[in-house]
Amino acid sequence: MAINLISGALAWGESRLPVGGVAIAETVNAILGGGNSANAPVMLMLGAFKFSLNTAPLTEMTRNTGATWGSIPRMGQYDAMQFTGPGPDTLEIPGVIFPDMFGYAVALDQLRAMMAAGNPYRLILGDGSIIGQWVITEIRETKSNFKPDANVRRIEFSVNLAKYADI
């Protein structure tokens, strides 16, 4: 319980924590891997990783679903088309982390480790809808608003997913 209180206060930029308390909270959250969503609702869950205000908050989600069609050329007419199956199904999940207020910079490292593992992960929306198995294909990160000590105030990210063939 104390861990949730400390990490929740740290994530929301609580200024009443003593300096030692902040260091303890940062250490605890590093050990937990920043995956503690504390009291923040989960927006999206990929495997065991929770996208929330306390980890990596989303700003939007774009899904592109395609279909594949074969074509047979015909003289003087449009090509004859035949549906050959589903095409690529991809998701782009952009978000912004403000390490001083909410989110953890190490959250992106957790996602990179998941991508490097090469496994598909179950994707669950915040309303509980399961939309299948997905793989992480790309993670982009842009850091800006640097402090004098070279730490950042803003991290924009984008995680790209592709639907894994459910066999």
Salt bridges, closest charged atoms under 4 A:
GLU14 OE2 - ARG16 NE 2.44
ASP89 OD2 - ARG63 NH2 2.61
GLU92 OE2 - ARG140 NH2 3.05
ASP100 OD1 - LYS147 NZ 2.84
ASP109 OD1 - ARG112 NH1 3.55
GLU138 OE1 - ARG140 NH1 3.33
GLU141 OE1 - ARG112 NH2 2.69
GLU141 OE2 - LYS143 NZ 3.85
GLU156 OE2 - ARG154 NE 3.18
ASP166 OD2 - LYS163 NZ 3.19
